[in-house]
Amino acid sequence: MLLSIAILRELNNKVNYYKSVVNKNIDQYNEYIAKTSKIFPEKIRNVEKEVGSLKILHKHLDSISIFLEGIILRLETLTISGNAVAAAVALKDVVKILKKNMKYGPPILSVLVDRLNDVSKSLVLEIENSVEMKGVAIKASSEALKIIEEAKKVSGIE
């Protein structure tokens, strides 16, 4: 479980890095617009469209970052409190949400989500195969679902 939390932290760090890159590009484009708006007004429209696209990307990355911060905190709490099974099952659902929301992001983010998916699957498989859990259906507890829904609401992602 600790490995998955470390991957989530790395993913959050990468998301924050890409947010800063996008922000820097927005600033550079705005500076370009300010300097050339009177000289080449026809070129400015395309640059303004690009700035709009970058702002949408920044907002999306910001939502993902907020979601990840909330999930990391909750999963750490579940793990520390000894409820690793609930954390592992919640992680499986978190991976589904991240895959859905990271489709169009930078490739490194998708790689990290895939790595997290592999860790999640192996955790759930290990839990299912453990002696205490033989024959017990593993599904997300209401607590785990509540954590995920709360993080989705706060971040504004689907």
Buried (B, 14 or more C-beta within 10 A) or exposed (E): BEEBBEBBBBBBEBBBEBBEBBBEBBEEBEEBBEEEEEEEEEEBEEBBEBBEEBEEBBEBBBBBBBBBBBBBEBBBEBBEEEBBBBBBBBBBBBBEBBBEBBEEBBEEBBEBBBBBBEBBBEBBEEBEEEEEEEEEEBEBBEEBBEBBEEBBEEBEBE
